[in-house]
Amino acid sequence: MSLTLHVPMVVARNPVARSIERARLKAWHTNTALEMQLMQHGAYCESLLVGLAEALAIAIKASDDLDDPNDIRGDLTRAMGYLVDMTNAGRVWDSQHAEALTEALDVAAQLLGVVEPQRKVSAWDWMNRAREDADA
């Protein structure tokens, strides 16, 4: 399942709609974390890998130019490397990375919860452009 949002402006400006969207993202996060822990080693998982890659990429991009004394971007980038490895291995799950990727998803969610909204919007826009370029 893809994380990237396509939120119409009417939703973006509506506090009730934003609350609903936050709940949807929280459910996605919970479901994805469970899916990672329960996925069988070697199982085909293209949509999981894509969703995780998008989530991590958005968090990495949103944290550009922020002070990072604990190397959070480095941890997220290493987790992204696991996703690249699994993609290159045929889009199959490598269960040895489940815990690290679950932690990376948690960190990404926490990071996106504290950065300024404009940073998140810019990161989502960047992700959408990257996907469009990849699809072209």
Secondary structure, 3 states (H helix, E strand, C coil): CCCCCCCCHHHHCCHHHHHHHHHHHHHHHHHHHHHHHHCCCCCECHHHHHHHHHHHHHHHHHCCCCCCCCCHHHHHHHHHHHHHHHHHCCCECCHHHHHHHHHHHHHHHHHHHHCCHHHHHHHHHHHHHHHHHHHC
